[in-house]
Amino acid sequence: MPECGGQPELQKSQLLEAKEAFQKLTEISALLNTGLSPEVLAHCVRLCEAGVNPEVLAQILLEIRKELSAIGSGYDAPE
């Protein structure tokens, strides 16, 4: 039976790398003033990993912000 002693270390290493990558992505997002919270950014990353087109996702986020802004100001944006 093969020994699995290295498996947990590999998983820890992969988890650490993923956390570091996400921290860097969060920093880039902040530098670009995207206004995305870490939670929303994580959802966007997962969607992109699942095959969602990033440009389409960006357009949808912009549209949602536009709608929320219109709702918040009490102004009905023309369609």
Stockholm file with secondary structure:
# STOCKHOLM 1.0

chainA/1-79         MPECGGQPELQKSQLLEAKEAFQKLTEISALLNTGLSPEVLAHCVRLCEAGVNPEVLAQILLEIRKELSAIGSGYDAPE
#=GR chainA/1-79 SS CCCCTHHHHHHHHHHHHHHHHHHHHHHHHHHTTCCCCHHHHHHHHHHHHTTCCHHHHHHHHHHHHHHHHHHHHTCCCCC
#=GC SS_cons        CCCCTHHHHHHHHHHHHHHHHHHHHHHHHHHTTCCCCHHHHHHHHHHHHTTCCHHHHHHHHHHHHHHHHHHHHTCCCCC
//
